[in-house]
Amino acid sequence: KKLIIFTIIKIHTMKKLILLIPFLSCFNLLISQNSAPNLTDVQLSHDAANRLITLTFDLLDVESDTITIVLQQSTAGDNFVPVTNATGDFGFPILIGNSKSISWQYDAGTDLSKIKLKLMAYDRHAPSIADMVALVSQDSLKSNLEAIVGVRHYTAAPAKLAEVENYISNKMSAAGLTQRNHSFMYNNKAFNNIIGQKEGLYNNQLCLINGHFDSASNAPGADDNGTGVVGVLEAMRVLKDYSFENNIQFTNFNLEELGLIGSSKYVTGGIKAGDKIKGLVNYEMIGYSSEEPNSQTIPNGFEFLFPTQVTQIISDQSRGNFIINCGNTASGALNTMFNLAAGEYVPSLKVISLVVPGTGTIAQDLRRSDHAPFWDAGFPALMITDGADTRNHNYHTAQDVLSTINFEFLTKVAAAGIATIATLAKPINATSETFDLATLSSKNIVKPAFELNIYPNPVKEILSFQIKGLAKEQFLQVNIVDSKGAIVIEKNEKFNSNVSLTDVDVSKLAPGPYLLKIGSGQNAITSRFIIGK
């Protein structure tokens, strides 16, 4: 596309060249904001006699890109994997157009009630990680931490521990994640690691971001480790509306304070055969910072292990105003990825990077969190920490409360972590539709449950649309999605049976193409519209 510009525009003088540079910058910005492809009029039919499932759909793309189509299958709640024995319009390259179809012949004896199919379309452009980072909200982090703070301990405060477990689980459900909690036994009692997955193209490639949600028996645990938990919840909130090549696993380990119990149980018994851990970003206290001289102490021996880093800290009068990015030998690439992501997307965040040899046994202070079992198993893992008791004197005391948290610092760390996990997971410009085959009869077609009409199109300040054909009065999810795939307006609306007219104020949205999505899952209907200048 850039080549076309240069063949059309002839540069005769340096002045014209200078004028061309801003034009090319704007062009590059437009390219980076490429819209995701769109699947419309998706219908599914079932020919039971021939064991044949057929999907038909129209494929649209604002930029007329050539598209990759993927059909995936999930059995009994397991991860989605590519189907076998399929023919038709899938793979690459697929041109945009109407009346595309894929037929899948399933094996004899297949229990369709346990099968879900996912149809995914993506182009060769990647969404902007900078746009993801821009969504990180200090208010969101604070709101979640307010709900979590309080002693969360299996004997001292089991009710609060269970309350926070449910809070995290409900947040995952609201975000549309696939929950795959890991249960384990400790002292003859059952406990859970709370796990939600944002599934992608390659769902055996796991990119983990985690924090532990329990606290010490005497501490409200604002920094330790409420800040880690809300960092995970914020990553989930920001990334839920994007698509990725790899599976992002939002993990909240239990019973860390008793000796890394939850994470150790997960590493030894919670990783499925065939799954590959691409990397773990472990949040261990990420909300305490200080500009006071001598607010950061240095563990004995670190001056020999990390002389450059110790010199850097001392030269700043030992201020505790940085985040520690700690990896081991096997985590070198991931350690560098975090450093680069922080430098590019959160340049005001000061990072001290440490890499320990082997599994870190030479520096036990750097093994005091849930990354350590991953190191021992040979998986790449980072500990992202404010230094715990080397800085925060409220550690494991009743003074570890909300008022001690530096939310500006916490927001920056959360942004750097999101940029890192997004880089590791590899964002893609995609859209998808999921079908639960448990709803199929012996021979039927899943058609839209209602009709959607937008008018006028393009729109200016008010988007008006009409719903026709609802069987009964009901609430439906209404989402407006921008060209980067992010939900910019989200609400539940009540619609009447037969015909409903609805207006949505879009005056605060920038001009450009958008997608209106009504409903969810296989009952959802989508339609494109444009906001004019």
Backbone torsions as a table, in degrees:
resi	resn	phi	psi	omega
1	LYS	NA	-36.8	176.5
2	LYS	-67.0	-34.1	-179.8
3	LEU	-61.0	-38.1	179.3
4	ILE	-60.8	-41.1	-179.9
5	ILE	-61.6	-44.5	-176.3
6	PHE	-70.6	-26.1	178.4
7	THR	-79.3	-19.4	-179.3
8	ILE	-92.7	-39.4	-174.1
9	ILE	-94.1	117.3	178.2
10	LYS	-94.8	127.9	-177.4
11	ILE	-103.3	113.4	-178.3
12	HIS	-102.7	-22.4	-176.7
13	THR	-137.0	160.3	176.2
14	MET	-62.4	-32.1	179.8
15	LYS	-61.5	-42.8	180.0
16	LYS	-67.9	-33.4	177.6
17	LEU	-63.8	-43.4	179.1
18	ILE	-62.2	-39.2	178.4
19	LEU	-67.2	-28.8	-177.2
20	LEU	-73.2	-30.3	-175.0
21	ILE	-60.0	-48.5	177.6
22	PRO	-61.9	-33.9	179.7
23	PHE	-63.1	-44.4	179.0
24	LEU	-65.4	-34.8	177.9
25	SER	-63.3	-42.5	177.2
26	CYS	-64.7	-38.7	179.4
27	PHE	-63.4	-43.8	178.3
28	ASN	-61.8	-37.1	178.0
29	LEU	-62.6	-41.7	178.4
30	LEU	-63.1	-40.8	179.4
31	ILE	-62.2	-40.9	-177.2
32	SER	-68.8	-18.2	-179.1
33	GLN	-101.1	32.8	-179.5
34	ASN	-57.2	137.9	-179.4
35	SER	-79.4	147.5	174.7
36	ALA	-71.0	148.8	174.2
37	PRO	-64.8	165.2	-175.6
38	ASN	-130.4	133.7	173.7
39	LEU	-100.9	121.8	179.4
40	THR	-128.5	162.0	179.7
41	ASP	48.9	46.5	-179.6
42	VAL	-79.8	125.7	179.0
43	GLN	-131.7	147.7	-178.5
44	LEU	-126.3	129.9	177.9
45	SER	-123.5	155.7	-174.8
46	HIS	-131.2	118.6	173.7
47	ASP	-105.8	94.7	-173.9
48	ALA	-65.7	-34.7	-177.0
49	ALA	-61.7	-34.8	-178.9
50	ASN	-106.2	10.6	-179.7
51	ARG	49.9	52.8	-172.5
52	LEU	-127.4	124.1	172.0
53	ILE	-106.3	128.4	179.9
54	THR	-123.3	128.3	174.5
55	LEU	-107.6	129.4	173.0
56	THR	-118.6	146.7	-175.5
57	PHE	-164.1	159.3	169.6
58	ASP	-101.4	142.4	-177.2
59	LEU	-117.7	117.1	-178.2
60	LEU	-118.5	152.8	173.7
61	ASP	-156.7	126.8	-175.5
62	VAL	-58.1	-40.1	-176.7
63	GLU	-91.4	3.3	-179.0
64	SER	57.9	36.8	176.4
65	ASP	-70.5	157.0	169.3
66	THR	-80.0	136.3	-165.4
67	ILE	-114.9	151.2	168.3
68	THR	-101.5	130.7	177.6
69	ILE	-112.7	132.6	179.8
70	VAL	-127.5	136.2	172.5
71	LEU	-115.7	121.6	-176.7
72	GLN	-117.6	158.6	-178.0
73	GLN	-129.9	135.5	172.4
74	SER	-118.8	131.9	-178.8
75	THR	-115.9	123.9	176.7
76	ALA	54.0	39.9	176.5
77	GLY	80.5	5.0	179.2
78	ASP	-75.8	175.1	179.7
79	ASN	-62.0	151.5	175.3
80	PHE	-72.6	134.7	176.3
81	VAL	-133.9	156.4	179.6
82	PRO	-59.5	141.4	178.0
83	VAL	-74.5	157.4	171.0
84	THR	-110.7	166.2	178.4
85	ASN	60.4	40.3	177.6
86	ALA	-113.7	149.3	176.7
87	THR	-135.1	156.7	174.5
88	GLY	122.4	-148.4	-171.3
89	ASP	-89.0	74.2	174.6
90	PHE	-142.7	167.5	-172.9
91	GLY	90.6	-157.0	179.7
92	PHE	-136.3	138.0	3.8
93	PRO	-97.2	144.4	173.2
94	ILE	-120.1	124.2	179.6
95	LEU	-81.8	149.1	177.6
96	ILE	-65.7	156.7	-179.8
97	GLY	152.7	179.9	-176.7
98	ASN	-98.5	165.2	171.6
99	SER	59.9	42.0	171.0
100	LYS	-77.2	155.6	179.5
101	SER	-152.4	148.3	173.0
102	ILE	-132.9	131.2	176.8
103	SER	-113.8	134.5	-179.7
104	TRP	-124.7	119.5	176.3
105	GLN	-96.7	112.9	-177.1
106	TYR	-88.1	157.8	-176.8
107	ASP	-69.4	150.4	174.4
108	ALA	-59.3	137.5	179.4
109	GLY	89.1	-2.0	179.0
110	THR	-66.3	130.4	177.6
111	ASP	-89.3	98.2	-176.0
112	LEU	-65.0	-21.0	-179.9
113	SER	-65.8	-16.5	-179.8
114	LYS	-103.7	5.7	-173.6
115	ILE	-106.4	136.6	166.2
116	LYS	-122.2	143.1	175.7
117	LEU	-114.4	142.4	176.0
118	LYS	-125.6	124.3	175.9
119	LEU	-101.1	122.7	-176.0
120	MET	-126.1	138.9	176.2
121	ALA	-127.1	132.1	177.0
122	TYR	-146.2	154.8	178.5
123	ASP	-104.7	-168.2	-175.6
124	ARG	-98.7	19.0	179.0
125	HIS	-107.2	151.1	179.5
126	ALA	-110.7	134.6	174.1
127	PRO	-60.9	157.7	-176.8
128	SER	-78.6	123.3	174.8
129	ILE	-68.0	-31.5	176.8
130	ALA	-59.9	-36.9	177.5
131	ASP	-66.5	-36.4	177.0
132	MET	-64.0	-47.3	-179.1
133	VAL	-60.1	-35.6	-179.0
134	ALA	-65.4	-17.8	-179.0
135	LEU	-84.3	-11.5	-178.0
136	VAL	-63.3	131.5	-172.0
137	SER	-121.5	124.2	175.2
138	GLN	-63.8	-38.1	179.4
139	ASP	-62.9	-40.6	179.0
140	SER	-64.4	-43.9	178.4
141	LEU	-60.7	-44.0	-178.2
142	LYS	-67.2	-42.2	179.6
143	SER	-60.3	-44.6	178.5
144	ASN	-66.6	-38.5	-178.9
145	LEU	-67.9	-36.0	176.6
146	GLU	-59.0	-36.4	-179.5
147	ALA	-74.8	-24.8	-172.2
148	ILE	-93.7	-34.1	-172.1
149	VAL	-58.1	136.2	-178.7
150	GLY	144.1	153.3	-179.3
151	VAL	-59.1	126.7	-177.0
152	ARG	-128.9	87.4	-171.9
153	HIS	-138.9	142.9	-169.6
154	TYR	-69.1	-21.0	174.4
155	THR	-112.7	-40.5	-176.9
156	ALA	-74.5	-32.7	-177.7
157	ALA	-151.9	64.9	-177.8
158	PRO	-65.8	-30.6	-178.9
159	ALA	-66.5	-42.8	178.8
160	LYS	-68.3	-37.1	176.8
161	LEU	-59.7	-44.8	179.1
162	ALA	-67.3	-37.0	179.3
163	GLU	-61.8	-44.9	-179.4
164	VAL	-69.7	-36.2	175.1
165	GLU	-58.3	-45.1	178.7
166	ASN	-67.1	-36.8	179.1
167	TYR	-60.7	-47.0	179.2
168	ILE	-63.2	-45.4	-178.7
169	SER	-61.0	-41.5	179.6
170	ASN	-66.3	-37.0	177.1
171	LYS	-63.5	-39.2	178.7
172	MET	-65.9	-42.5	178.7
173	SER	-63.0	-43.1	180.0
174	ALA	-64.2	-28.9	179.4
175	ALA	-82.4	-3.7	178.1
176	GLY	78.4	19.6	179.7
177	LEU	-77.7	155.4	171.6
178	THR	-84.3	117.1	-177.9
179	GLN	-87.8	128.9	179.1
180	ARG	-133.0	62.1	-177.1
181	ASN	-59.6	146.7	179.9
182	HIS	-110.5	117.4	-179.3
183	SER	-96.5	145.6	178.4
184	PHE	-150.3	164.4	180.0
185	MET	-107.0	141.3	173.7
186	TYR	-147.7	126.6	-177.1
187	ASN	50.8	43.0	177.6
188	ASN	64.1	22.2	175.7
189	LYS	-123.6	150.0	-180.0
190	ALA	-91.9	135.3	176.8
191	PHE	-133.0	163.9	-178.9
192	ASN	-126.5	138.2	157.7
193	ASN	-90.0	127.4	-174.5
194	ILE	-91.6	118.3	-171.5
195	ILE	-129.7	129.0	172.8
196	GLY	-126.8	139.5	-176.8
197	GLN	-119.0	135.9	169.6
198	LYS	-99.7	100.9	-171.7
199	GLU	-76.9	148.5	-177.1
200	GLY	-128.5	-147.5	178.5
201	LEU	-76.5	-40.4	-175.0
202	TYR	-119.1	91.3	-168.4
203	ASN	-84.6	0.2	170.3
204	ASN	-93.9	2.0	177.1
205	GLN	-102.6	101.8	-170.3
206	LEU	-99.9	128.1	174.3
207	CYS	-113.5	108.8	-171.4
208	LEU	-99.7	138.1	168.5
209	ILE	-129.6	129.4	-170.1
210	ASN	-146.8	162.7	168.2
211	GLY	-150.8	159.0	176.0
212	HIS	-96.5	143.0	-172.5
213	PHE	-103.9	-2.0	174.4
214	ASP	-86.6	166.6	178.1
215	SER	-129.3	172.0	171.2
216	ALA	-65.1	160.0	-172.7
217	SER	-67.6	-18.2	-176.8
218	ASN	-117.3	9.6	-171.3
219	ALA	-124.7	137.8	175.2
220	PRO	-66.6	-18.6	171.2
221	GLY	66.9	42.9	177.0
222	ALA	-66.1	-55.2	177.6
223	ASP	-80.9	-40.7	-177.3
224	ASP	-109.8	93.5	0.6
225	ASN	-132.3	42.6	176.6
226	GLY	-58.1	-37.3	179.8
227	THR	-64.3	-36.4	177.1
228	GLY	-64.6	-41.9	-179.7
229	VAL	-64.2	-46.4	-177.9
230	VAL	-69.4	-26.7	173.0
231	GLY	-62.5	-40.2	176.7
232	VAL	-67.5	-43.9	180.0
233	LEU	-63.2	-36.0	178.6
234	GLU	-69.8	-39.7	174.9
235	ALA	-59.4	-41.6	178.7
236	MET	-63.4	-44.5	-179.7
237	ARG	-62.7	-42.2	-176.7
238	VAL	-73.2	-41.0	-170.0
239	LEU	-91.4	-9.6	-173.4
240	LYS	-61.8	-27.2	-176.3
241	ASP	-97.2	7.1	176.0
242	TYR	-107.1	165.1	178.4
243	SER	-117.7	152.4	-174.5
244	PHE	-141.8	156.4	173.9
245	GLU	-66.2	-45.1	-174.1
246	ASN	-102.3	162.6	-179.0
247	ASN	-79.7	123.1	174.3
248	ILE	-94.3	125.6	-179.6
249	GLN	-111.7	114.8	177.8
250	PHE	-91.0	110.9	-167.5
251	THR	-119.1	135.5	176.3
252	ASN	-127.6	105.4	-176.6
253	PHE	-82.4	148.4	179.2
254	ASN	-105.3	157.5	172.7
255	LEU	57.7	35.1	173.9
256	GLU	-64.9	-37.3	-175.0
257	GLU	-68.4	-14.1	178.8
258	LEU	-92.2	4.7	179.7
259	GLY	117.7	42.8	175.9
260	LEU	58.6	38.4	-173.6
261	ILE	-64.8	-52.4	-175.2
262	GLY	-62.0	-44.7	-178.6
263	SER	-69.3	-37.4	178.1
264	SER	-64.4	-42.2	178.1
265	LYS	-63.7	-37.9	-180.0
266	TYR	-66.2	-46.4	-177.3
267	VAL	-62.9	-37.5	-177.6
268	THR	-86.1	-22.0	-175.9
269	GLY	-141.0	0.6	-174.9
270	GLY	-108.8	-8.2	-179.5
271	ILE	-91.9	122.4	-176.8
272	LYS	-72.6	150.5	175.6
273	ALA	-58.9	132.8	-179.5
274	GLY	94.6	-16.6	177.9
275	ASP	-77.1	142.0	178.2
276	LYS	-119.3	123.9	177.2
277	ILE	-83.0	107.6	179.3
278	LYS	-78.0	-25.3	178.4
279	GLY	169.4	153.3	178.4
280	LEU	-124.7	131.1	170.7
281	VAL	-109.8	106.3	-174.8
282	ASN	-101.4	117.6	176.4
283	TYR	-87.2	117.4	176.7
284	GLU	-127.2	89.1	-178.6
285	MET	65.7	100.8	-173.6
286	ILE	-131.6	20.7	-173.2
287	GLY	-125.0	8.9	-177.8
288	TYR	-115.1	126.7	176.9
289	SER	-146.7	157.8	-177.4
290	SER	-148.6	140.2	174.3
291	GLU	-96.8	4.5	179.8
292	GLU	-73.5	134.0	174.0
293	PRO	-57.4	144.0	178.0
294	ASN	63.3	24.7	176.3
295	SER	-86.1	-8.0	178.3
296	GLN	-116.2	120.1	173.2
297	THR	-95.9	160.1	-176.2
298	ILE	-121.1	124.1	-179.2
299	PRO	-59.0	149.6	179.2
300	ASN	-59.3	135.6	177.6
301	GLY	93.3	-15.5	-178.6
302	PHE	-67.0	-24.4	179.0
303	GLU	-67.1	-20.9	176.7
304	PHE	-92.1	-36.8	-179.8
305	LEU	-75.2	-40.0	-173.4
306	PHE	-132.6	63.6	-174.3
307	PRO	-61.8	-39.1	-178.4
308	THR	-65.2	-44.6	-178.4
309	GLN	-67.1	-41.0	179.4
310	VAL	-64.2	-41.1	177.1
311	THR	-60.9	-41.3	179.1
312	GLN	-61.7	-41.6	-179.9
313	ILE	-67.3	-46.6	-178.2
314	ILE	-64.5	-36.1	180.0
315	SER	-65.3	-19.3	175.8
316	ASP	-100.7	27.0	178.2
317	GLN	60.3	31.9	176.3
318	SER	54.3	42.3	175.9
319	ARG	-79.5	138.5	178.2
320	GLY	-90.1	61.8	-173.3
321	ASN	-115.7	26.5	-176.3
322	PHE	-133.9	162.8	172.5
323	ILE	-104.0	143.3	-179.8
324	ILE	-98.3	127.1	175.7
325	ASN	-109.3	103.1	-172.5
326	CYS	-113.1	122.0	174.9
327	GLY	-127.5	178.6	174.7
328	ASN	-120.2	-172.4	-175.8
329	THR	-54.9	-44.8	-177.3
330	ALA	-73.1	-10.2	-175.4
331	SER	-108.9	16.2	-175.7
332	GLY	-56.7	-44.7	-178.9
333	ALA	-66.0	-39.5	179.3
334	LEU	-68.5	-38.8	176.4
335	ASN	-59.2	-45.0	177.7
336	THR	-64.9	-38.0	-180.0
337	MET	-60.5	-43.1	178.4
338	PHE	-64.2	-44.6	-180.0
339	ASN	-58.7	-44.9	-179.0
340	LEU	-68.0	-40.6	-180.0
341	ALA	-64.1	-43.8	177.8
342	ALA	-62.8	-43.0	-179.2
343	GLY	-64.2	-37.1	-177.5
344	GLU	-81.5	-42.6	-170.4
345	TYR	-103.4	-22.4	178.8
346	VAL	-135.2	64.7	-172.1
347	PRO	-63.2	-19.9	180.0
348	SER	-82.1	-5.8	177.8
349	LEU	-85.5	122.6	178.2
350	LYS	-84.3	126.7	-177.1
351	VAL	-120.2	130.2	169.7
352	ILE	-106.6	120.4	-174.1
353	SER	-104.6	130.1	178.9
354	LEU	-125.6	135.0	173.8
355	VAL	-127.5	118.1	-178.3
356	VAL	-97.6	149.3	178.9
357	PRO	-73.2	152.4	175.5
358	GLY	58.9	-127.7	179.4
359	THR	-103.6	14.4	173.4
360	GLY	82.1	12.4	-177.5
361	THR	-64.9	-19.8	178.6
362	ILE	-71.4	-17.3	-179.1
363	ALA	-134.3	81.3	-174.6
364	GLN	-59.7	-28.6	177.7
365	ASP	-60.8	-21.9	-178.6
366	LEU	-96.8	11.4	176.8
367	ARG	-116.2	15.3	-170.3
368	ARG	-90.8	35.0	178.0
369	SER	-156.9	-175.4	-167.3
370	ASP	-71.6	-4.9	174.9
371	HIS	-76.2	-24.2	-172.6
372	ALA	-59.7	-44.4	176.7
373	PRO	-60.9	-29.7	177.2
374	PHE	-71.0	-41.3	174.5
375	TRP	-58.1	-45.4	-177.2
376	ASP	-63.5	-28.6	-180.0
377	ALA	-90.2	-1.2	177.3
378	GLY	88.8	12.2	-179.8
379	PHE	-90.8	144.4	173.9
380	PRO	-65.6	130.3	-178.5
381	ALA	-155.1	144.9	176.7
382	LEU	-117.7	147.4	163.4
383	MET	-106.9	118.7	175.7
384	ILE	-104.0	116.2	-170.1
385	THR	-148.3	153.6	173.9
386	ASP	-87.9	1.2	176.4
387	GLY	106.1	-3.1	177.8
388	ALA	53.4	-130.0	-173.7
389	ASP	-74.9	-2.8	171.5
390	THR	-76.7	-7.7	179.1
391	ARG	-137.0	-49.6	-173.0
392	ASN	-89.6	103.9	-177.7
393	HIS	-76.3	-1.8	174.8
394	ASN	-87.8	-1.8	-177.6
395	TYR	-52.6	124.2	177.2
396	HIS	57.2	37.7	174.4
397	THR	-132.6	170.7	178.5
398	ALA	-69.6	-8.8	-179.7
399	GLN	-88.8	1.2	178.2
400	ASP	-79.4	75.8	-171.1
401	VAL	-119.6	171.9	-173.9
402	LEU	-58.0	-38.6	-174.4
403	SER	-67.0	-13.5	179.9
404	THR	-89.3	-4.5	-174.8
405	ILE	-85.9	135.7	173.3
406	ASN	-93.6	99.3	-172.3
407	PHE	-72.4	-26.6	175.4
408	GLU	-66.1	-44.0	177.0
409	PHE	-63.7	-46.1	178.7
410	LEU	-57.7	-42.5	-179.4
411	THR	-63.0	-41.1	178.8
412	LYS	-65.1	-43.3	179.7
413	VAL	-64.1	-43.5	178.5
414	ALA	-60.4	-39.2	179.0
415	ALA	-64.9	-42.5	179.2
416	ALA	-65.0	-39.0	177.9
417	GLY	-65.5	-40.0	177.8
418	ILE	-64.0	-43.4	178.4
419	ALA	-61.6	-38.3	-179.6
420	THR	-68.1	-48.9	-176.3
421	ILE	-68.9	-32.7	176.2
422	ALA	-67.2	-41.0	177.3
423	THR	-61.8	-43.9	179.9
424	LEU	-64.6	-38.3	-177.2
425	ALA	-81.4	-18.7	176.2
426	LYS	67.2	91.3	-179.2
427	PRO	-66.1	144.7	176.6
428	ILE	-131.4	154.9	178.8
429	ASN	-88.5	95.7	-169.4
430	ALA	-138.4	160.0	169.2
431	THR	-139.6	155.2	-176.5
432	SER	-150.4	160.3	173.1
433	GLU	-133.9	137.9	-178.1
434	THR	-116.1	140.8	-177.9
435	PHE	-126.3	128.7	176.2
436	ASP	-94.8	110.2	-175.4
437	LEU	-73.4	-5.7	174.8
438	ALA	-63.9	-18.6	-179.3
439	THR	-85.4	-6.1	-176.9
440	LEU	-77.2	142.8	167.4
441	SER	-97.8	-170.9	-175.6
442	SER	-61.9	-30.9	179.7
443	LYS	-156.1	104.2	-179.3
444	ASN	-154.6	170.9	178.0
445	ILE	-125.0	129.4	175.1
446	VAL	-86.7	109.4	-178.7
447	LYS	-113.7	161.5	177.1
448	PRO	-55.6	140.6	-177.4
449	ALA	-80.3	-8.1	-179.1
450	PHE	-160.8	173.0	-179.4
451	GLU	-112.2	139.2	-178.3
452	LEU	-120.0	129.3	176.5
453	ASN	-130.2	133.0	177.8
454	ILE	-108.8	138.4	175.8
455	TYR	-156.4	146.0	-17.0
456	PRO	-73.2	171.5	177.8
457	ASN	-146.1	111.6	11.1
458	PRO	-68.6	159.6	178.4
459	VAL	-112.6	168.3	176.9
460	LYS	-114.1	-79.4	-176.1
461	GLU	-108.8	-27.5	-177.2
462	ILE	-122.5	122.8	173.4
463	LEU	-91.5	121.2	177.7
464	SER	-111.5	133.9	176.5
465	PHE	-142.3	157.6	-176.4
466	GLN	-121.0	132.8	174.0
467	ILE	-108.1	127.1	179.4
468	LYS	-126.6	141.5	169.2
469	GLY	95.3	9.6	175.8
470	LEU	-66.8	137.2	-177.4
471	ALA	-72.1	-28.2	-178.6
472	LYS	-153.6	163.1	176.1
473	GLU	-64.4	133.9	-177.8
474	GLN	-162.4	162.8	173.9
475	PHE	-90.9	138.2	177.4
476	LEU	-131.5	147.7	176.1
477	GLN	-73.2	133.1	177.3
478	VAL	-118.6	117.2	178.2
479	ASN	-122.9	137.2	168.7
480	ILE	-112.5	125.1	-173.1
481	VAL	-115.2	133.3	-178.7
482	ASP	-84.9	-177.3	-173.5
483	SER	-69.1	-14.0	177.6
484	LYS	-94.8	0.9	179.3
485	GLY	89.8	4.7	-179.1
486	ALA	-89.9	139.4	176.1
487	ILE	-76.2	119.5	-177.4
488	VAL	-103.7	-22.2	172.1
489	ILE	-136.5	131.4	-177.3
490	GLU	-141.3	126.3	-178.3
491	LYS	-160.2	161.2	170.8
492	ASN	-105.0	129.9	-178.5
493	GLU	-123.3	145.8	175.8
494	LYS	-91.1	127.3	-179.1
495	PHE	-118.8	139.8	178.5
496	ASN	-79.6	160.2	172.8
497	SER	-68.4	157.4	-180.0
498	ASN	71.3	-85.7	-174.9
499	VAL	-131.2	132.1	174.9
500	SER	-132.6	139.1	175.3
501	LEU	-113.3	132.5	-176.1
502	THR	-137.1	141.2	174.7
503	ASP	-115.3	141.1	175.7
504	VAL	-128.5	129.9	178.9
505	ASP	-77.1	114.8	178.9
506	VAL	-115.5	20.4	-173.8
507	SER	-66.4	-22.2	-178.8
508	LYS	-90.7	-1.0	179.9
509	LEU	-90.7	146.9	179.6
510	ALA	-71.5	152.5	175.8
511	PRO	-59.9	148.5	178.6
512	GLY	143.2	-175.5	-178.3
513	PRO	-83.3	143.0	178.3
514	TYR	-139.4	167.6	178.3
515	LEU	-123.8	128.4	173.1
516	LEU	-99.3	123.3	179.8
517	LYS	-121.9	124.4	-180.0
518	ILE	-115.2	129.0	-179.2
519	GLY	87.9	-171.0	-178.3
520	SER	-145.9	159.8	177.5
521	GLY	61.1	-144.1	-176.0
522	GLN	-74.7	-7.8	176.9
523	ASN	-95.6	4.8	-178.5
524	ALA	-81.4	149.1	174.0
525	ILE	-126.0	137.8	179.1
526	THR	-122.9	151.9	176.6
527	SER	-152.0	138.4	179.2
528	ARG	-86.1	148.4	171.9
529	PHE	-147.8	165.6	-178.1
530	ILE	-124.1	134.6	171.5
531	ILE	-94.7	116.9	-177.9
532	GLY	-82.3	168.3	179.6
533	LYS	-75.7	NA	NA
